Amino acid sequence: MPQPTGSLRRLLMLLVVACAILAVIVFRPGPPDPLTRPTELYPHVNAGDTFRVESGWPAATGAVAIGGITGVAVAPDGHVWVLSHGLPPVREYDAQGEFLRGWGDGDMEQGHQIRLDHEGNVWVADCGRHCVHKFRPDGTRLLTIGTPGQPGDDATHFNEPTDMAITPDGNVFIADGYVNARVAHFRGDGTFVKAWGSRGSKPGQFSLVHGILADARGRLLVADRNNARIQVFDRDGKFVAQWANLVVPWGMWLTPKGEVWVCGSSPAGWRADQAALATPPHDQLLMRFDLDGRLLQLWSVPLGDKPGQLNWAHGIAADALGNLYCGDFRGQRVQKFVRVPADAGPPP
């Protein structure tokens, strides 16, 4: 191959130098943006409450197997109860996240939500076996409502129930559920009282009854997931109000202050390939309401599997200090989000 002449070599070198100069001009970073770095103009003061994930909570243990987390509940003593599709399905942790005990293997097929009643008993909605169980804290079964393994829509059958609310006087209201579109009312001994609801999007109708709470006003709050709303009823099933177009609700928790925490995602339109609305969700929201449906706080969590992120948040609970516990189904974990009060000062 002929070698380039001297003038051609000089021309090539000039082109190389020119390209290098042009690259420096084009790709040289500009002056730093004052809004992306600390400045005295904007003091780092959190005017609202925030949350940070507590790493290492719960403590690692070989006593549990990984599985989707579907429910979380906090007892008055600060212990945290977790419901999982892994083994054991029911788990109790102390406030520091140390595993205390687990049970339920063979007692349920697909636990969907966990609740604690005012006597300390543990209730589990068994979506896979179409029934609801009541246990002592040691795992002793006290009561089963519904006919295990037999789906239906009457006084003795459910079809994939999702949640239950237990009132101080012992009445049980069951969200039923993925297939049926109703709330079923039972006395504490399992005696059927009545049921209400039908499939649809009008007031009093449901599309995926995914959660239920009983508040201190004698009302029931029902997570109507596919309709992106929470409906409010009296205990006779009369429609009272709805909190609509704010969240696609997956899990709910009532605090001792009478505030309602909801985990879910932003409302979205239906896609042709979806079985349930906003599945998969495009974000993850944690929202705190008062009992009149006024939004008191919104905390958005990135969708993902890293610490501090959530992937299909399915259960939420809060302790007496305002810390949140969230279980995600796809992420297969429970995380503790520590409340950082507004007056806590700048971050470290």
C-alpha positions as CSV (number, residue, x, y, z in Angstrom):
1,M,0.0,0.0,0.0
2,P,1.5,3.4,-0.9
3,Q,2.4,5.6,2.0
4,P,0.8,9.1,2.3
5,T,2.9,12.0,1.2
6,G,4.2,14.6,3.7
7,S,1.5,17.1,2.8
8,L,-1.2,14.5,3.2
9,R,0.2,13.4,6.6
10,R,0.1,17.1,7.7
11,L,-3.5,17.4,6.5
12,L,-4.5,14.2,8.4
13,M,-2.9,15.5,11.6
14,L,-4.7,18.8,11.3
15,L,-8.0,16.9,10.9
16,V,-7.3,14.9,14.0
17,V,-6.4,18.0,16.0
18,A,-9.5,19.8,14.8
19,C,-11.8,16.9,15.7
20,A,-10.2,16.8,19.2
21,I,-10.8,20.5,19.7
22,L,-14.4,20.2,18.5
23,A,-15.0,17.3,20.9
24,V,-13.8,19.3,23.8
25,I,-16.1,22.2,22.8
26,V,-19.1,20.1,22.2
27,F,-18.9,17.7,25.2
28,R,-17.3,20.0,27.8
29,P,-19.7,20.2,30.8
30,G,-21.2,23.6,31.4
31,P,-21.3,25.4,34.7
32,P,-22.8,23.5,37.5
33,D,-26.6,23.9,38.0
34,P,-27.2,25.6,41.3
35,L,-30.4,23.6,41.7
36,T,-28.5,20.3,41.7
37,R,-26.1,21.0,44.5
38,P,-26.3,22.3,48.1
39,T,-26.6,26.0,48.4
40,E,-27.3,28.6,51.1
41,L,-30.1,29.8,49.0
42,Y,-32.2,26.7,49.9
43,P,-31.5,25.4,53.4
44,H,-31.9,21.7,53.7
45,V,-34.9,21.7,56.0
46,N,-37.6,19.0,55.6
47,A,-40.9,20.9,56.0
48,G,-42.8,17.6,55.9
49,D,-42.4,14.2,57.4
50,T,-40.2,11.8,55.3
51,F,-39.2,8.2,55.5
52,R,-36.0,6.2,55.1
53,V,-35.7,2.5,54.8
54,E,-34.1,0.7,57.7
55,S,-31.4,-1.6,56.3
56,G,-31.2,-5.0,57.9
57,W,-34.8,-5.1,59.0
58,P,-35.9,-7.8,59.5
59,A,-32.8,-9.6,60.6
60,A,-31.7,-12.4,58.2
61,T,-32.6,-15.9,59.3
62,G,-32.6,-19.3,57.8
63,A,-35.9,-20.1,59.5
64,V,-38.0,-18.6,56.6
65,A,-38.1,-19.2,52.9
66,I,-38.5,-16.4,50.3
67,G,-42.0,-15.9,48.9
68,G,-44.3,-13.1,47.9
69,I,-45.4,-11.0,50.9
70,T,-49.2,-10.4,50.9
71,G,-49.9,-9.0,54.4
72,V,-48.4,-7.1,57.3
73,A,-49.9,-6.2,60.7
74,V,-48.5,-4.5,63.8
75,A,-49.6,-5.6,67.3
76,P,-50.0,-3.2,70.2
77,D,-46.8,-4.6,71.7
78,G,-44.9,-3.5,68.5
79,H,-44.5,-7.0,67.2
80,V,-44.9,-7.3,63.4
81,W,-46.8,-10.1,61.8
82,V,-46.1,-11.0,58.2
83,L,-48.0,-13.2,55.8
84,S,-46.0,-14.8,53.0
85,H,-46.4,-17.4,50.2
86,G,-43.0,-18.8,51.5
87,L,-42.7,-21.1,54.5
88,P,-43.7,-20.6,57.2
89,P,-46.6,-18.5,55.9
90,V,-47.3,-16.7,59.2
91,R,-44.3,-15.0,60.9
92,E,-43.9,-13.0,64.0
93,Y,-41.0,-10.5,64.5
94,D,-40.2,-8.3,67.4
95,A,-39.9,-4.5,67.0
96,Q,-36.2,-4.8,66.2
97,G,-36.9,-7.3,63.4
98,E,-35.7,-10.5,65.1
99,F,-37.7,-13.5,64.0
100,L,-39.7,-15.0,66.9
101,R,-41.8,-17.8,65.5
102,G,-43.6,-18.9,62.4
103,W,-46.4,-21.4,61.7
104,G,-49.2,-22.2,59.3
105,D,-47.6,-24.7,57.0
106,G,-50.4,-26.9,55.8
107,D,-53.1,-24.7,57.4
108,M,-53.6,-22.5,54.3
109,E,-53.0,-22.7,50.6
110,Q,-52.5,-19.0,49.5
111,G,-52.8,-16.5,52.3
112,H,-53.8,-13.1,51.0
113,Q,-54.1,-10.8,54.1
114,I,-53.4,-11.0,57.8
115,R,-55.3,-9.1,60.6
116,L,-55.2,-9.0,64.4
117,D,-58.4,-8.7,66.4
118,H,-58.8,-6.9,69.7
119,E,-58.1,-10.0,71.7
120,G,-54.8,-10.7,69.9
121,N,-56.0,-13.4,67.7
122,V,-54.6,-13.8,64.2
123,W,-56.9,-13.8,61.2
124,V,-55.9,-14.9,57.7
125,A,-57.8,-14.7,54.4
126,D,-57.0,-17.9,52.6
127,C,-57.6,-17.0,49.0
128,G,-56.5,-20.5,47.7
129,R,-58.9,-22.5,49.8
130,H,-61.7,-19.9,49.7
131,C,-62.1,-19.4,53.4
132,V,-61.0,-17.3,56.4
133,H,-59.2,-18.7,59.4
134,K,-58.9,-17.5,63.0
135,F,-55.8,-18.6,65.0
136,R,-54.3,-18.0,68.4
137,P,-50.9,-16.3,68.3
138,D,-49.3,-19.8,68.7
139,G,-51.0,-21.0,65.5
140,T,-53.8,-23.0,67.1
141,R,-56.8,-22.8,64.8
142,L,-60.0,-21.5,66.5
143,L,-62.4,-21.0,63.6
144,T,-62.8,-21.4,59.9
145,I,-65.4,-19.4,58.0
146,G,-66.3,-20.8,54.6
147,T,-66.0,-24.3,53.1
148,P,-62.3,-25.1,52.5
149,G,-61.5,-26.0,48.9
150,Q,-65.0,-25.3,47.6
151,P,-65.6,-21.9,45.9
152,G,-69.1,-20.4,45.9
153,D,-71.3,-17.4,46.5
154,D,-73.6,-18.0,49.4
155,A,-73.7,-18.1,53.2
156,T,-71.1,-20.9,53.5
157,H,-68.9,-20.3,50.5
158,F,-66.5,-17.7,49.2
159,N,-64.6,-17.4,46.0
160,E,-61.0,-16.2,46.6
161,P,-61.6,-13.9,49.6
162,T,-59.0,-11.3,50.1
163,D,-59.3,-9.6,53.6
164,M,-61.4,-9.4,56.8
165,A,-62.3,-6.6,59.3
166,I,-63.0,-7.6,62.9
167,T,-64.9,-5.1,65.0
168,P,-64.4,-4.7,68.8
169,D,-67.8,-6.4,69.4
170,G,-66.6,-9.5,67.4
171,N,-68.4,-9.0,64.1
172,V,-66.5,-10.1,61.0
173,F,-66.8,-8.5,57.6
174,I,-65.1,-10.4,54.8
175,A,-64.0,-8.9,51.4
176,D,-65.0,-11.5,48.8
177,G,-63.0,-10.9,46.6
178,Y,-61.2,-11.8,43.4
179,V,-64.1,-13.6,41.8
180,N,-67.2,-12.6,43.9
181,A,-68.0,-8.9,44.2
182,R,-69.4,-8.6,47.7
183,V,-68.8,-8.0,51.4
184,A,-70.1,-10.8,53.7
185,H,-71.0,-10.1,57.3
186,F,-70.7,-12.8,60.0
187,R,-71.0,-12.9,63.8
188,G,-67.9,-13.8,65.8
189,D,-68.9,-17.5,66.0
190,G,-69.1,-17.7,62.2
191,T,-72.8,-17.3,61.8
192,F,-73.8,-15.7,58.5
193,V,-75.7,-12.4,58.8
194,K,-75.9,-10.9,55.3
195,A,-73.9,-10.0,52.2
196,W,-74.1,-7.1,49.8
197,G,-72.5,-5.9,46.5
198,S,-72.5,-6.7,42.8
199,R,-70.1,-6.4,40.0
200,G,-69.8,-3.0,38.4
201,S,-68.5,0.5,38.9
202,K,-71.5,2.3,40.4
203,P,-71.7,3.2,44.1
204,G,-72.1,0.0,46.0
205,Q,-70.7,-2.1,43.2
206,F,-67.3,-3.7,43.1
207,S,-64.6,-4.8,40.8
208,L,-62.0,-6.7,42.7
209,V,-62.8,-6.3,46.4
210,H,-59.2,-6.3,47.6
211,G,-59.3,-5.0,51.2
212,I,-61.5,-3.9,54.1
213,L,-61.3,-2.0,57.4
214,A,-63.8,-1.2,60.2
215,D,-63.3,2.3,61.6
216,A,-64.3,3.8,65.0
217,R,-67.4,5.5,63.4
218,G,-69.1,2.2,62.8
219,R,-68.3,2.3,59.1
220,L,-66.5,-0.1,56.7
221,L,-63.9,1.1,54.2
222,V,-63.6,-1.2,51.2
223,A,-60.7,-1.2,48.7
224,D,-62.4,-1.4,45.3
225,R,-59.2,-2.0,43.5
226,N,-60.2,-2.1,39.8
227,N,-62.4,1.0,40.2
228,A,-59.5,3.0,41.7
229,R,-61.4,4.0,44.8
230,I,-62.2,3.3,48.4
231,Q,-65.9,3.0,49.2
232,V,-67.4,3.7,52.6
233,F,-70.4,1.9,53.9
234,D,-72.3,1.6,57.2
235,R,-72.4,-1.9,58.8
236,D,-75.7,-2.7,57.1
237,G,-74.1,-2.2,53.7
238,K,-75.5,1.2,52.9
239,F,-73.3,3.3,50.7
240,V,-72.0,6.4,52.5
241,A,-69.2,7.9,50.3
242,Q,-66.2,7.1,48.1
243,W,-62.6,8.3,47.8
244,A,-62.2,8.1,44.1
245,N,-59.5,8.8,41.4
246,L,-56.6,9.0,43.9
247,V,-55.1,5.6,44.1
248,V,-55.5,2.0,42.9
249,P,-55.7,0.5,46.4
250,W,-54.0,-2.8,47.2
251,G,-53.5,-2.7,51.0
252,M,-55.0,-0.6,53.9
253,W,-54.2,-0.1,57.6
254,L,-56.1,1.8,60.2
255,T,-53.9,3.6,62.9
256,P,-55.0,4.1,66.5
257,K,-55.4,7.8,65.6
258,G,-58.1,6.9,63.1
259,E,-56.0,7.6,60.1
260,V,-55.9,5.3,57.1
261,W,-52.7,4.2,55.3
262,V,-53.1,2.9,51.8
263,C,-50.5,1.3,49.5
264,G,-51.1,1.0,45.8
265,S,-50.4,2.8,42.6
266,S,-51.5,5.9,40.6
267,P,-54.8,5.5,38.7
268,A,-54.4,4.4,35.1
269,G,-56.5,3.4,32.2
270,W,-57.2,-0.2,31.3
271,R,-54.9,-2.0,28.7
272,A,-56.3,-4.7,26.5
273,D,-53.8,-7.3,27.9
274,Q,-54.6,-6.7,31.6
275,A,-56.5,-9.0,34.0
276,A,-56.5,-6.4,36.8
277,L,-56.1,-2.6,36.5
278,A,-52.6,-1.2,36.7
279,T,-51.0,-4.6,36.8
280,P,-48.1,-4.3,36.6
281,P,-48.2,-0.9,38.4
282,H,-46.1,1.9,36.9
283,D,-45.4,3.4,40.4
284,Q,-45.8,2.8,44.1
285,L,-47.7,5.1,46.4
286,L,-48.1,5.2,50.2
287,M,-50.9,7.6,51.2
288,R,-52.3,8.7,54.5
289,F,-56.0,9.8,54.8
290,D,-58.2,11.0,57.6
291,L,-61.6,9.3,58.0
292,D,-63.3,12.0,55.8
293,G,-61.1,11.0,52.9
294,R,-58.8,14.0,53.0
295,L,-55.3,13.2,51.9
296,L,-52.9,14.0,54.7
297,Q,-49.6,12.7,53.2
298,L,-48.3,11.2,50.0
299,W,-45.0,9.3,49.8
300,S,-43.9,7.9,46.5
301,V,-41.6,4.9,46.4
302,P,-39.7,3.9,43.3
303,L,-40.9,0.7,41.6
304,G,-38.1,-1.9,41.9
305,D,-36.3,-4.4,43.9
306,K,-33.5,-2.3,45.6
307,P,-33.7,-1.4,49.3
308,G,-36.2,1.4,49.7
309,Q,-38.1,0.4,46.5
310,L,-41.3,-1.6,46.3
311,N,-42.4,-4.1,43.7
312,W,-46.2,-4.8,43.8
313,A,-46.8,-3.4,47.3
314,H,-49.5,-5.6,48.7
315,G,-49.6,-4.9,52.5
316,I,-49.0,-2.0,54.7
317,A,-49.1,-1.4,58.5
318,A,-47.9,1.4,60.8
319,D,-46.5,1.2,64.4
320,A,-47.2,3.7,67.3
321,L,-44.2,5.8,66.2
322,G,-45.5,6.3,62.7
323,N,-43.0,3.9,61.0
324,L,-44.4,2.0,58.1
325,Y,-44.0,-1.7,57.2
326,C,-44.6,-2.6,53.6
327,G,-44.7,-6.1,52.0
328,D,-44.4,-6.5,48.3
329,F,-45.5,-9.5,46.3
330,R,-43.0,-9.4,43.4
331,G,-40.2,-8.1,45.6
332,Q,-40.8,-11.0,48.1
333,R,-39.8,-9.0,51.2
334,V,-41.1,-6.9,54.0
335,Q,-39.3,-3.5,54.6
336,K,-39.4,-1.0,57.5
337,F,-39.7,2.7,56.5
338,V,-38.7,4.8,59.5
339,R,-40.6,8.0,59.9
340,V,-38.4,11.1,59.9
341,P,-40.3,14.0,61.5
342,A,-40.4,17.4,59.7
343,D,-38.4,19.1,62.5
344,A,-35.6,16.5,62.5
345,G,-33.2,18.9,60.8
346,P,-31.0,18.5,57.7
347,P,-30.0,15.0,56.6
348,P,-26.5,13.8,57.7
